Amino acid sequence: MGSKWRKAKLALGLNLCLYVPRTLEDSPPSSIDTGERLSDAALLSPANWALSSSRPATPTASSHGLKLSKSASKSSKQTCSICLTKMKQGGGHAIFTAECSHSFHFHCITSNVKHGNQICPVCRAKWKEIPLQGPTLDPPPPGRPAAITPVGWPPQNDALMTVVRRLPSPRRDLNRRHIIPLYQAPEPGIFDDDESLGENNQPATLDRSSCNKDDDGTADNKPSTTIEIKTYPEVSSAPRSNSFDDFTILVNLKASATMKRQNPSRNQVSSLQQLSQSPRAPVDLVTVLDISGSMAGTKLALLKRAMGFVIQNLGSNDRLSVISFSSTARRLFPLRRMTDVGRQQALQAVNSLVANGGTNIAEGLRKGAKVMEDRRGKNPVASIILLSDGQDTYTVSGSGANQPQPNYRLLLPLSIHGGENAGFQIPVHAFGFGADHDASSMHSISEISGGTFSFIETEAVIQDAFAQCIGGLLSVVAQELQVAIECSNSRVRVGSVKAGSYPSRVAVDGRTGFVDIGDLYADEERDFLVSVHVPEECSGNKTSLLKVKCVYKDPISKEMATLESEEVRIERPEIAGRAVVSIEVDRQRNRLRAAEAMAQARAVAEQGDLTGAVSILESCQKVLSETVSAKSRDRLCMALDAELKEMQERMASRHVYEASGRAYILSGLSSHSWQRATARGDSTDGSSLVQAYQTPSMVEMLTRSQAMLLGSPSAQRLVQPLWSLGSQPKPR
């Protein structure tokens, strides 16, 4: 027990004490049914998040196990641990009290049993009397669905739902229990049972009540998405007689969404409220979750808590579907809106997860893609979140004589990657969990689909990783963004466009270049380096080089917009002084150098030469240290240096590289190639240097997650779900 306790504290990464549930193998026979453990449901319940993160004065496992159990029991008597709402005698809802003394809404617990659970969601005690719900002709209580059953789920036979099987065990005094579903409701052939979109598919305005209104009562807050285009030539002037074959121009794009107020309030609203009040495009989110046997215990409990955070922070126009996979995959929860009822049902579905079986990632993604394909309505933003802690052994085979590299494309259905010549349609944001996941396959899945890959090294970081991801998804302000680069001088030619993982191309005549970007989050930036041929200047004091044009769709208004930059020009004097390199261009050159070094080091490390890989990273560090941006203490350059150093440490041995080095490097490559934040190492920590590409909405969601985990009383207002901010009184 002591080693498990130390492991749990290390995994949580916090200086706190948490009572770790004992496995059945570690528990004495007398404790199996005593209900002395903190359950997945307790971890999932917001009422217990602060409790589980308290800092006791005497951190002993046994004393806090008892203290936590009593507190959880007290909380469970006041709050239903399944739907997370208050229970009150005479409130119009039947209350079921089990023999372990824990109470639940009757409709909630019968639905929980239908999901395959015959043990207490709070203390894990095995029940001798199971609550069953027979057919009824009585209408459901006002304001509450009869069975809290997801839309489209057919009724199930409770008697056929589960069985407790006792398997042989080496220990004579204890048999291992397995809860095996005998009957599950059949899935429809077509997943067209998605809940209808919000009224008129309105954008999610998180605090509509605070919007100024015209005389007719309509809100005058009009969303406006703008793309700011900036260009930076590497030098502002060059001698007239000089020509350049590889002259670099930086193209910088920044997206923003503003809210226009005709009559702004005298009192300033906090930055949190301003961000929460900004209209945004609603999201269709499908989570594909690994529930294989290796996820059992703390991993699954923390996954449930992280999913609880996601559910609580989606708006009423956002829709969520949950896919679980192990040896097979199943749609656990159809695509439905996260209204109050939808959240309760989603929390129930997540709480019903039980770890068992193998890891069939391809089948999980196939189900997730099918939900997206078959839906009748479509919210403007759509994405898939994939989490796995293992390796797919059902679809992709290892390297062989005739197949030097596994074909990870086989893990993705055609509807996601669209074939060899088509662009991605639905991005998959992949999260590799722990030291045993297949980082190469997870990175490939995200790269092919246009998503990001995050490495969750410490179990407690899973909620922060999810928070950062949805902080971006809930702030999309531009879609289908395409950048066109046009030469404005007949003698200038585009040589190349360095755009990372974004598809780019240059016309045969070299007169134009294009970059397909797709979605942009609020305040997100993109930087591309364009190489052009600059001829000698025969006459005139300036040379025109190029213009940049952007075309994109506003996800709220659905209208296309076009923006065009001013011409990029450089001075061409007869004799130029000392050229000063633009620090903006130098900064982005450093980013690309570092990304190339990471890719090269990873390729060498995969061949077994860790010393050579470290040498590549060290050489890159040395080059970066001599650049203009490094000497000016540029933050991005400092972060790149810290990241390269961290990667070297994770190549100390083959064991260290296999456990964390490969995943850390691939997550860094994903971040730099898409110029989008990913979770890796301590990147979600506010004091970390490795925080590249985080947007304000990501930071806000991270702050919300961390405050919720810490349970600080002063953060109670902050940690409220975004959708509830409208009920808060305005500051005076």
LINUR-V621379 format. One record per residue. N is the residue number from 0. RES is the residue in one letter. SS is DSSP state (alpha for helix, beta for strand, coil for the rest). BURIAL is + if it has 9 or more other ideal C-beta (glycine too) atoms within 8 Angstrom, else -. D_CENTER is the distance of its C-alpha to the mean C-alpha in Angstrom with 1 decimal. Layout:
((N | RES | SS | BURIAL | D_CENTER) (N | RES | SS | BURIAL | D_CENTER))
This chain:
((0 | M | coil | - | 33.2) (1 | G | alpha | - | 33.4) (2 | S | alpha | - | 31.3) (3 | K | alpha | + | 28.6) (4 | W | alpha | + | 28.7) (5 | R | alpha | - | 28.3) (6 | K | alpha | - | 25.5) (7 | A | alpha | + | 23.5) (8 | K | alpha | + | 24.2) (9 | L | alpha | - | 23.2) (10 | A | alpha | + | 19.9) (11 | L | alpha | + | 19.1) (12 | G | coil | - | 19.9) (13 | L | coil | - | 21.7) (14 | N | coil | - | 25.4) (15 | L | coil | + | 25.7) (16 | C | coil | + | 27.3) (17 | L | coil | + | 25.7) (18 | Y | coil | + | 27.8) (19 | V | coil | + | 26.5) (20 | P | coil | + | 27.4) (21 | R | coil | + | 30.1) (22 | T | coil | - | 29.9) (23 | L | coil | + | 32.9) (24 | E | coil | - | 34.4) (25 | D | coil | - | 34.4) (26 | S | coil | + | 35.8) (27 | P | coil | - | 39.5) (28 | P | alpha | - | 40.6) (29 | S | alpha | - | 41.6) (30 | S | alpha | + | 38.1) (31 | I | coil | + | 36.4) (32 | D | coil | - | 37.0) (33 | T | coil | - | 37.4) (34 | G | coil | + | 33.9) (35 | E | coil | - | 33.5) (36 | R | coil | + | 29.8) (37 | L | coil | + | 26.5) (38 | S | coil | + | 24.7) (39 | D | alpha | + | 21.2) (40 | A | alpha | + | 22.1) (41 | A | alpha | + | 23.2) (42 | L | alpha | + | 19.9) (43 | L | alpha | + | 18.1) (44 | S | coil | + | 20.5) (45 | P | alpha | - | 19.9) (46 | A | alpha | + | 23.6) (47 | N | alpha | + | 23.3) (48 | W | alpha | + | 20.3) (49 | A | alpha | + | 22.7) (50 | L | alpha | + | 25.3) (51 | S | alpha | + | 23.3) (52 | S | coil | + | 22.7) (53 | S | coil | - | 26.3) (54 | R | coil | - | 28.4) (55 | P | coil | + | 31.7) (56 | A | coil | - | 34.9) (57 | T | coil | - | 35.9) (58 | P | coil | - | 32.9) (59 | T | coil | - | 34.4) (60 | A | alpha | + | 32.6) (61 | S | alpha | - | 35.4) (62 | S | alpha | + | 36.0) (63 | H | alpha | + | 32.5) (64 | G | alpha | + | 32.0) (65 | L | alpha | + | 34.9) (66 | K | alpha | + | 33.8) (67 | L | alpha | + | 30.3) (68 | S | alpha | + | 31.7) (69 | K | alpha | - | 34.2) (70 | S | alpha | + | 31.7) (71 | A | alpha | + | 29.3) (72 | S | alpha | + | 32.4) (73 | K | alpha | - | 33.4) (74 | S | alpha | + | 30.1) (75 | S | alpha | + | 30.1) (76 | K | alpha | - | 33.5) (77 | Q | alpha | - | 32.3) (78 | T | beta | + | 28.9) (79 | C | coil | + | 28.1) (80 | S | coil | + | 25.4) (81 | I | coil | + | 24.2) (82 | C | coil | + | 23.9) (83 | L | coil | + | 23.7) (84 | T | coil | - | 26.6) (85 | K | beta | - | 30.0) (86 | M | coil | + | 32.9) (87 | K | coil | - | 36.4) (88 | Q | coil | - | 39.7) (89 | G | coil | - | 41.2) (90 | G | coil | - | 37.9) (91 | G | coil | - | 38.5) (92 | H | coil | + | 36.1) (93 | A | coil | - | 37.5) (94 | I | beta | + | 36.3) (95 | F | beta | + | 36.4) (96 | T | beta | - | 37.3) (97 | A | coil | + | 37.1) (98 | E | coil | - | 39.6) (99 | C | coil | + | 37.2) (100 | S | coil | - | 37.6) (101 | H | coil | + | 34.0) (102 | S | beta | + | 33.8) (103 | F | beta | + | 31.5) (104 | H | beta | + | 31.9) (105 | F | alpha | + | 33.9) (106 | H | alpha | + | 31.9) (107 | C | alpha | + | 28.6) (108 | I | alpha | + | 30.2) (109 | T | alpha | + | 31.9) (110 | S | alpha | + | 28.6) (111 | N | alpha | + | 27.1) (112 | V | alpha | + | 30.1) (113 | K | alpha | + | 29.6) (114 | H | coil | + | 26.2) (115 | G | coil | + | 28.2) (116 | N | coil | + | 28.5) (117 | Q | coil | + | 32.0) (118 | I | beta | + | 31.2) (119 | C | coil | + | 30.5) (120 | P | coil | + | 26.8) (121 | V | coil | + | 27.7) (122 | C | coil | + | 30.1) (123 | R | coil | + | 29.9) (124 | A | coil | + | 33.6) (125 | K | beta | + | 35.0) (126 | W | coil | + | 36.7) (127 | K | coil | - | 40.2) (128 | E | coil | - | 40.1) (129 | I | coil | - | 37.2) (130 | P | coil | + | 36.6) (131 | L | coil | - | 37.2) (132 | Q | coil | + | 37.2) (133 | G | coil | - | 39.9) (134 | P | coil | - | 40.4) (135 | T | coil | - | 41.4) (136 | L | coil | - | 43.0) (137 | D | coil | - | 42.2) (138 | P | coil | - | 39.7) (139 | P | coil | - | 36.5) (140 | P | coil | - | 36.7) (141 | P | coil | - | 36.1) (142 | G | coil | - | 32.5) (143 | R | coil | + | 31.2) (144 | P | coil | - | 30.6) (145 | A | coil | + | 33.0) (146 | A | coil | - | 30.8) (147 | I | coil | + | 27.2) (148 | T | coil | + | 26.7) (149 | P | coil | + | 24.0) (150 | V | coil | - | 25.5) (151 | G | coil | - | 27.3) (152 | W | coil | + | 27.5) (153 | P | coil | - | 31.2) (154 | P | coil | - | 33.0) (155 | Q | coil | + | 33.2) (156 | N | coil | - | 36.1) (157 | D | alpha | + | 35.5) (158 | A | alpha | - | 38.3) (159 | L | alpha | - | 36.6) (160 | M | coil | + | 33.1) (161 | T | beta | + | 33.1) (162 | V | beta | - | 35.5) (163 | V | beta | + | 35.6) (164 | R | beta | - | 36.9) (165 | R | beta | - | 38.5) (166 | L | beta | - | 38.3) (167 | P | coil | - | 40.7) (168 | S | coil | - | 39.7) (169 | P | coil | - | 41.5) (170 | R | coil | - | 41.8) (171 | R | coil | - | 44.7) (172 | D | coil | - | 43.8) (173 | L | coil | + | 40.3) (174 | N | coil | - | 38.8) (175 | R | beta | + | 35.1) (176 | R | beta | + | 33.8) (177 | H | beta | - | 31.5) (178 | I | beta | + | 30.4) (179 | I | beta | - | 30.6) (180 | P | beta | - | 30.0) (181 | L | coil | - | 33.2) (182 | Y | coil | - | 32.4) (183 | Q | coil | - | 29.3) (184 | A | coil | - | 29.5) (185 | P | coil | - | 29.7) (186 | E | coil | - | 26.9) (187 | P | coil | - | 28.1) (188 | G | coil | - | 28.8) (189 | I | coil | - | 26.9) (190 | F | coil | + | 23.8) (191 | D | coil | - | 25.3) (192 | D | coil | - | 25.1) (193 | D | coil | + | 22.1) (194 | E | coil | + | 22.9) (195 | S | coil | - | 24.4) (196 | L | coil | + | 22.6) (197 | G | coil | + | 23.3) (198 | E | alpha | - | 26.8) (199 | N | alpha | - | 27.4) (200 | N | alpha | + | 23.7) (201 | Q | coil | - | 23.8) (202 | P | coil | + | 21.0) (203 | A | beta | + | 19.1) (204 | T | coil | + | 21.2) (205 | L | coil | + | 20.1) (206 | D | coil | + | 23.7) (207 | R | alpha | - | 26.1) (208 | S | alpha | - | 29.0) (209 | S | alpha | + | 29.1) (210 | C | coil | + | 29.5) (211 | N | coil | + | 33.0) (212 | K | beta | - | 34.9) (213 | D | coil | - | 37.9) (214 | D | coil | - | 41.1) (215 | D | coil | - | 40.1) (216 | G | coil | - | 37.1) (217 | T | coil | - | 34.5) (218 | A | beta | + | 31.7) (219 | D | coil | + | 32.4) (220 | N | coil | + | 28.9) (221 | K | beta | - | 28.3) (222 | P | beta | + | 25.0) (223 | S | beta | - | 25.6) (224 | T | beta | + | 23.3) (225 | T | beta | - | 24.8) (226 | I | beta | + | 24.2) (227 | E | beta | - | 26.2) (228 | I | beta | + | 27.7) (229 | K | beta | + | 29.2) (230 | T | beta | + | 31.2) (231 | Y | beta | + | 32.6) (232 | P | beta | + | 35.3) (233 | E | coil | + | 35.6) (234 | V | coil | + | 39.1) (235 | S | coil | - | 40.6) (236 | S | beta | + | 44.1) (237 | A | coil | + | 45.8) (238 | P | coil | + | 49.5) (239 | R | coil | + | 50.8) (240 | S | coil | - | 52.3) (241 | N | coil | - | 49.1) (242 | S | coil | - | 46.8) (243 | F | beta | + | 43.3) (244 | D | beta | - | 41.8) (245 | D | beta | - | 38.3) (246 | F | beta | + | 37.8) (247 | T | beta | + | 34.2) (248 | I | beta | + | 32.7) (249 | L | beta | + | 29.3) (250 | V | beta | + | 27.6) (251 | N | beta | + | 25.1) (252 | L | beta | + | 23.1) (253 | K | beta | + | 21.4) (254 | A | beta | + | 20.1) (255 | S | beta | + | 20.7) (256 | A | beta | + | 21.2) (257 | T | beta | - | 24.2) (258 | M | beta | + | 25.9) (259 | K | beta | - | 29.7) (260 | R | coil | + | 31.9) (261 | Q | coil | - | 35.6) (262 | N | coil | - | 36.5) (263 | P | coil | - | 34.1) (264 | S | coil | - | 34.6) (265 | R | coil | - | 36.8) (266 | N | coil | - | 34.4) (267 | Q | coil | - | 31.2) (268 | V | coil | + | 28.0) (269 | S | coil | - | 25.6) (270 | S | alpha | - | 22.7) (271 | L | alpha | + | 20.3) (272 | Q | alpha | + | 22.3) (273 | Q | alpha | + | 22.7) (274 | L | alpha | + | 19.0) (275 | S | alpha | + | 18.7) (276 | Q | alpha | + | 21.8) (277 | S | coil | + | 20.7) (278 | P | coil | + | 20.6) (279 | R | beta | + | 17.5) (280 | A | coil | + | 16.9) (281 | P | coil | + | 15.9) (282 | V | beta | + | 13.0) (283 | D | beta | + | 13.3) (284 | L | beta | + | 10.3) (285 | V | beta | + | 11.1) (286 | T | beta | + | 9.6) (287 | V | beta | + | 11.7) (288 | L | beta | + | 12.4) (289 | D | beta | + | 14.9) (290 | I | coil | + | 17.8) (291 | S | coil | + | 20.3) (292 | G | alpha | + | 23.0) (293 | S | alpha | + | 21.4) (294 | M | alpha | + | 18.7) (295 | A | coil | - | 21.6) (296 | G | coil | + | 22.1) (297 | T | alpha | + | 19.9) (298 | K | alpha | + | 16.9) (299 | L | alpha | + | 17.0) (300 | A | alpha | + | 17.8) (301 | L | alpha | + | 14.9) (302 | L | alpha | + | 12.5) (303 | K | alpha | + | 14.5) (304 | R | alpha | + | 14.2) (305 | A | alpha | + | 10.4) (306 | M | alpha | + | 10.6) (307 | G | alpha | + | 13.5) (308 | F | alpha | + | 11.6) (309 | V | alpha | + | 9.2) (310 | I | alpha | + | 12.6) (311 | Q | alpha | + | 14.5) (312 | N | coil | + | 12.6) (313 | L | coil | + | 12.7) (314 | G | coil | + | 16.1) (315 | S | coil | + | 19.0) (316 | N | coil | + | 18.7) (317 | D | coil | + | 15.1) (318 | R | beta | + | 15.3) (319 | L | beta | + | 13.5) (320 | S | beta | + | 14.6) (321 | V | beta | + | 14.2) (322 | I | beta | + | 15.4) (323 | S | beta | + | 16.6) (324 | F | beta | + | 18.2) (325 | S | coil | + | 20.6) (326 | S | coil | - | 23.8) (327 | T | coil | - | 23.3) (328 | A | beta | + | 20.7) (329 | R | beta | + | 21.0) (330 | R | beta | + | 19.6) (331 | L | beta | + | 19.5) (332 | F | beta | + | 18.7) (333 | P | beta | + | 19.6) (334 | L | beta | + | 17.8) (335 | R | beta | + | 19.0) (336 | R | beta | + | 18.7) (337 | M | coil | + | 17.4) (338 | T | coil | - | 20.8) (339 | D | alpha | - | 22.3) (340 | V | alpha | - | 23.6) (341 | G | alpha | + | 20.4) (342 | R | alpha | + | 18.5) (343 | Q | alpha | + | 21.3) (344 | Q | alpha | + | 21.3) (345 | A | alpha | + | 17.6) (346 | L | alpha | + | 18.0) (347 | Q | alpha | + | 21.1) (348 | A | alpha | + | 19.5) (349 | V | alpha | + | 16.8) (350 | N | alpha | + | 19.7) (351 | S | coil | + | 21.8) (352 | L | coil | + | 19.7) (353 | V | coil | - | 22.1) (354 | A | coil | + | 21.6) (355 | N | coil | + | 24.1) (356 | G | coil | - | 24.8) (357 | G | coil | + | 23.6) (358 | T | coil | + | 20.5) (359 | N | coil | + | 20.6) (360 | I | alpha | + | 17.4) (361 | A | alpha | + | 19.3) (362 | E | alpha | + | 20.4) (363 | G | alpha | + | 17.0) (364 | L | alpha | + | 15.8) (365 | R | alpha | + | 19.2) (366 | K | alpha | + | 18.8) (367 | G | alpha | + | 15.4) (368 | A | alpha | + | 17.1) (369 | K | alpha | + | 20.1) (370 | V | alpha | + | 18.5) (371 | M | alpha | + | 17.5) (372 | E | alpha | - | 21.0) (373 | D | alpha | + | 23.1) (374 | R | coil | + | 21.8) (375 | R | coil | - | 24.7) (376 | G | coil | - | 22.9) (377 | K | coil | - | 20.1) (378 | N | coil | + | 18.0) (379 | P | coil | + | 17.7) (380 | V | beta | + | 13.9) (381 | A | beta | + | 12.6) (382 | S | beta | + | 9.6) (383 | I | beta | + | 8.9) (384 | I | beta | + | 6.3) (385 | L | beta | + | 8.7) (386 | L | beta | + | 9.5) (387 | S | beta | + | 13.0) (388 | D | coil | + | 15.4) (389 | G | coil | + | 18.3) (390 | Q | coil | - | 20.0) (391 | D | coil | + | 20.9) (392 | T | coil | - | 24.7) (393 | Y | coil | + | 25.4) (394 | T | coil | + | 24.8) (395 | V | coil | + | 24.7) (396 | S | coil | - | 27.7) (397 | G | coil | - | 28.1) (398 | S | coil | - | 30.0) (399 | G | coil | - | 33.6) (400 | A | coil | - | 36.8) (401 | N | coil | - | 36.1) (402 | Q | coil | + | 32.4) (403 | P | coil | - | 31.5) (404 | Q | coil | - | 27.8) (405 | P | coil | + | 25.8) (406 | N | coil | - | 24.8) (407 | Y | alpha | + | 21.1) (408 | R | alpha | - | 21.3) (409 | L | alpha | - | 22.9) (410 | L | alpha | + | 19.6) (411 | L | coil | + | 18.5) (412 | P | coil | + | 20.6) (413 | L | alpha | - | 22.4) (414 | S | alpha | + | 20.8) (415 | I | alpha | + | 17.5) (416 | H | alpha | + | 19.3) (417 | G | coil | + | 22.4) (418 | G | coil | - | 24.9) (419 | E | coil | - | 26.2) (420 | N | coil | - | 27.2) (421 | A | coil | - | 24.6) (422 | G | coil | - | 21.4) (423 | F | coil | + | 17.9) (424 | Q | coil | - | 17.5) (425 | I | coil | + | 14.1) (426 | P | beta | + | 11.2) (427 | V | beta | + | 9.5) (428 | H | beta | + | 6.2) (429 | A | beta | + | 7.8) (430 | F | beta | + | 7.7) (431 | G | beta | + | 11.4) (432 | F | beta | + | 12.7) (433 | G | coil | + | 16.0) (434 | A | coil | - | 19.0) (435 | D | coil | - | 19.9) (436 | H | coil | + | 17.1) (437 | D | coil | + | 18.1) (438 | A | alpha | + | 16.2) (439 | S | alpha | + | 18.3) (440 | S | alpha | + | 17.4) (441 | M | alpha | + | 13.6) (442 | H | alpha | + | 14.0) (443 | S | alpha | + | 16.5) (444 | I | alpha | + | 14.4) (445 | S | alpha | + | 11.7) (446 | E | alpha | + | 14.7) (447 | I | alpha | + | 16.8) (448 | S | alpha | + | 14.5) (449 | G | coil | + | 13.4) (450 | G | coil | + | 9.7) (451 | T | coil | + | 8.6) (452 | F | beta | + | 9.2) (453 | S | beta | + | 8.2) (454 | F | beta | + | 11.1) (455 | I | beta | + | 11.1) (456 | E | coil | + | 14.8) (457 | T | coil | - | 15.6) (458 | E | alpha | + | 14.9) (459 | A | alpha | + | 14.7) (460 | V | alpha | + | 11.7) (461 | I | alpha | + | 9.3) (462 | Q | alpha | + | 9.0) (463 | D | alpha | + | 8.7) (464 | A | alpha | + | 5.9) (465 | F | alpha | + | 3.9) (466 | A | alpha | + | 6.2) (467 | Q | alpha | + | 5.9) (468 | C | alpha | + | 3.0) (469 | I | alpha | + | 5.1) (470 | G | alpha | + | 7.9) (471 | G | alpha | + | 8.1) (472 | L | alpha | + | 8.1) (473 | L | coil | + | 10.6) (474 | S | coil | + | 12.7) (475 | V | beta | + | 13.7) (476 | V | beta | + | 17.4) (477 | A | beta | + | 18.7) (478 | Q | beta | + | 18.5) (479 | E | beta | - | 20.6) (480 | L | beta | + | 21.5) (481 | Q | beta | + | 24.2) (482 | V | beta | + | 26.2) (483 | A | beta | + | 29.9) (484 | I | beta | + | 32.1) (485 | E | beta | + | 35.8) (486 | C | beta | + | 38.7) (487 | S | coil | + | 41.1) (488 | N | coil | + | 43.9) (489 | S | coil | - | 45.6) (490 | R | coil | - | 46.0) (491 | V | coil | + | 42.3) (492 | R | beta | + | 40.1) (493 | V | beta | + | 36.4) (494 | G | beta | + | 36.0) (495 | S | beta | - | 32.3) (496 | V | beta | + | 28.9) (497 | K | beta | + | 26.3) (498 | A | coil | + | 22.9) (499 | G | coil | + | 20.8) (500 | S | coil | - | 18.9) (501 | Y | coil | + | 19.7) (502 | P | coil | - | 22.7) (503 | S | beta | + | 25.8) (504 | R | beta | - | 29.5) (505 | V | beta | + | 32.9) (506 | A | coil | + | 35.9) (507 | V | coil | - | 38.8) (508 | D | coil | - | 41.0) (509 | G | coil | + | 38.5) (510 | R | coil | - | 38.9) (511 | T | beta | + | 35.3) (512 | G | beta | + | 31.8) (513 | F | beta | + | 28.5) (514 | V | beta | + | 24.7) (515 | D | beta | + | 22.2) (516 | I | beta | + | 19.1) (517 | G | beta | + | 17.5) (518 | D | beta | + | 15.1) (519 | L | beta | + | 15.1) (520 | Y | beta | + | 13.3) (521 | A | coil | + | 15.9) (522 | D | coil | + | 17.6) (523 | E | coil | + | 15.9) (524 | E | beta | + | 18.5) (525 | R | beta | + | 19.6) (526 | D | beta | + | 22.5) (527 | F | beta | + | 24.8) (528 | L | beta | + | 28.1) (529 | V | beta | + | 30.9) (530 | S | beta | + | 34.0) (531 | V | beta | + | 37.2) (532 | H | beta | + | 40.9) (533 | V | beta | + | 43.0) (534 | P | coil | - | 46.8) (535 | E | coil | - | 49.7) (536 | E | coil | - | 50.6) (537 | C | coil | - | 54.2) (538 | S | coil | - | 54.5) (539 | G | coil | - | 52.7) (540 | N | coil | - | 50.8) (541 | K | beta | - | 47.2) (542 | T | beta | + | 45.3) (543 | S | beta | + | 42.8) (544 | L | beta | + | 39.9) (545 | L | beta | + | 37.2) (546 | K | beta | + | 35.3) (547 | V | beta | + | 31.6) (548 | K | beta | + | 30.7) (549 | C | beta | + | 27.4) (550 | V | beta | + | 26.9) (551 | Y | beta | + | 23.9) (552 | K | beta | + | 23.2) (553 | D | coil | + | 22.5) (554 | P | coil | + | 20.0) (555 | I | coil | + | 21.9) (556 | S | coil | - | 25.5) (557 | K | coil | - | 24.9) (558 | E | coil | - | 27.4) (559 | M | beta | - | 27.6) (560 | A | beta | + | 28.3) (561 | T | beta | - | 30.0) (562 | L | beta | - | 30.3) (563 | E | beta | - | 32.6) (564 | S | coil | + | 33.1) (565 | E | coil | - | 36.5) (566 | E | coil | + | 38.2) (567 | V | beta | + | 37.5) (568 | R | beta | - | 40.8) (569 | I | beta | + | 42.3) (570 | E | beta | + | 45.7) (571 | R | coil | + | 48.4) (572 | P | coil | + | 51.3) (573 | E | coil | - | 54.3) (574 | I | coil | - | 53.5) (575 | A | coil | - | 50.0) (576 | G | coil | - | 49.4) (577 | R | coil | - | 47.0) (578 | A | coil | - | 43.6) (579 | V | coil | - | 40.7) (580 | V | coil | + | 37.3) (581 | S | coil | + | 34.6) (582 | I | alpha | + | 32.1) (583 | E | alpha | + | 29.3) (584 | V | alpha | + | 30.2) (585 | D | alpha | + | 30.7) (586 | R | alpha | + | 27.3) (587 | Q | alpha | + | 25.6) (588 | R | alpha | + | 28.1) (589 | N | alpha | + | 27.0) (590 | R | alpha | + | 23.3) (591 | L | alpha | + | 24.5) (592 | R | alpha | + | 27.0) (593 | A | alpha | + | 24.5) (594 | A | alpha | + | 22.1) (595 | E | alpha | - | 25.2) (596 | A | alpha | + | 26.4) (597 | M | alpha | + | 23.2) (598 | A | alpha | + | 23.5) (599 | Q | alpha | + | 27.2) (600 | A | alpha | + | 26.9) (601 | R | alpha | + | 24.4) (602 | A | alpha | - | 26.9) (603 | V | alpha | + | 29.8) (604 | A | alpha | + | 28.1) (605 | E | alpha | - | 27.5) (606 | Q | coil | - | 31.2) (607 | G | coil | - | 31.9) (608 | D | coil | - | 33.0) (609 | L | alpha | + | 30.9) (610 | T | alpha | - | 33.7) (611 | G | alpha | - | 33.6) (612 | A | alpha | + | 29.8) (613 | V | alpha | + | 30.2) (614 | S | alpha | - | 33.1) (615 | I | alpha | + | 31.0) (616 | L | alpha | + | 28.5) (617 | E | alpha | + | 31.4) (618 | S | alpha | + | 33.2) (619 | C | alpha | + | 30.2) (620 | Q | alpha | + | 30.1) (621 | K | alpha | - | 33.8) (622 | V | alpha | + | 33.6) (623 | L | alpha | + | 30.9) (624 | S | alpha | - | 33.0) (625 | E | coil | - | 35.9) (626 | T | coil | + | 34.1) (627 | V | alpha | - | 34.6) (628 | S | alpha | + | 31.1) (629 | A | alpha | + | 31.3) (630 | K | alpha | - | 34.7) (631 | S | coil | - | 33.6) (632 | R | coil | - | 30.8) (633 | D | coil | + | 28.0) (634 | R | alpha | - | 24.7) (635 | L | alpha | + | 22.8) (636 | C | alpha | + | 25.6) (637 | M | alpha | + | 25.6) (638 | A | alpha | + | 21.9) (639 | L | alpha | + | 22.6) (640 | D | alpha | + | 25.6) (641 | A | alpha | + | 23.7) (642 | E | alpha | + | 21.1) (643 | L | alpha | + | 24.0) (644 | K | alpha | + | 25.8) (645 | E | alpha | + | 23.0) (646 | M | alpha | + | 22.9) (647 | Q | alpha | + | 26.6) (648 | E | alpha | - | 26.5) (649 | R | coil | + | 24.2) (650 | M | coil | + | 26.9) (651 | A | coil | - | 29.6) (652 | S | coil | - | 30.3) (653 | R | alpha | - | 29.3) (654 | H | alpha | - | 27.9) (655 | V | alpha | + | 25.7) (656 | Y | alpha | + | 24.5) (657 | E | alpha | - | 23.8) (658 | A | alpha | - | 22.0) (659 | S | alpha | + | 19.7) (660 | G | alpha | + | 21.1) (661 | R | alpha | + | 20.1) (662 | A | alpha | + | 16.4) (663 | Y | alpha | + | 16.5) (664 | I | alpha | + | 18.3) (665 | L | alpha | + | 16.2) (666 | S | alpha | + | 13.0) (667 | G | alpha | + | 15.3) (668 | L | alpha | + | 16.7) (669 | S | alpha | + | 13.5) (670 | S | alpha | + | 12.8) (671 | H | alpha | + | 16.5) (672 | S | alpha | + | 17.1) (673 | W | alpha | + | 14.5) (674 | Q | coil | + | 15.0) (675 | R | coil | + | 11.4) (676 | A | coil | + | 9.8) (677 | T | coil | + | 8.4) (678 | A | coil | + | 8.8) (679 | R | coil | + | 12.3) (680 | G | coil | + | 15.3) (681 | D | coil | - | 15.7) (682 | S | coil | + | 13.7) (683 | T | coil | + | 12.1) (684 | D | coil | - | 15.7) (685 | G | coil | - | 17.5) (686 | S | coil | - | 20.5) (687 | S | coil | + | 18.9) (688 | L | coil | - | 20.1) (689 | V | coil | + | 17.2) (690 | Q | coil | - | 15.1) (691 | A | coil | + | 15.6) (692 | Y | coil | + | 14.1) (693 | Q | coil | + | 12.5) (694 | T | coil | + | 13.5) (695 | P | alpha | + | 15.2) (696 | S | alpha | + | 12.7) (697 | M | alpha | + | 10.0) (698 | V | alpha | + | 12.9) (699 | E | alpha | + | 14.0) (700 | M | alpha | + | 10.9) (701 | L | alpha | + | 11.0) (702 | T | alpha | + | 14.7) (703 | R | alpha | + | 14.5) (704 | S | alpha | + | 12.6) (705 | Q | alpha | + | 15.1) (706 | A | alpha | + | 18.0) (707 | M | alpha | + | 17.3) (708 | L | alpha | + | 17.3) (709 | L | alpha | + | 20.4) (710 | G | coil | + | 22.1) (711 | S | coil | - | 24.1) (712 | P | alpha | - | 26.6) (713 | S | alpha | - | 26.4) (714 | A | alpha | + | 22.7) (715 | Q | coil | - | 23.3) (716 | R | coil | - | 23.2) (717 | L | coil | + | 20.1) (718 | V | coil | - | 18.1) (719 | Q | coil | + | 19.2) (720 | P | coil | - | 16.8) (721 | L | alpha | + | 16.6) (722 | W | alpha | + | 18.7) (723 | S | alpha | - | 21.5) (724 | L | alpha | + | 22.2) (725 | G | alpha | + | 24.9) (726 | S | alpha | - | 27.0) (727 | Q | coil | + | 27.4) (728 | P | coil | - | 30.7) (729 | K | coil | - | 30.9) (730 | P | coil | - | 32.1) (731 | R | coil | - | 35.8))
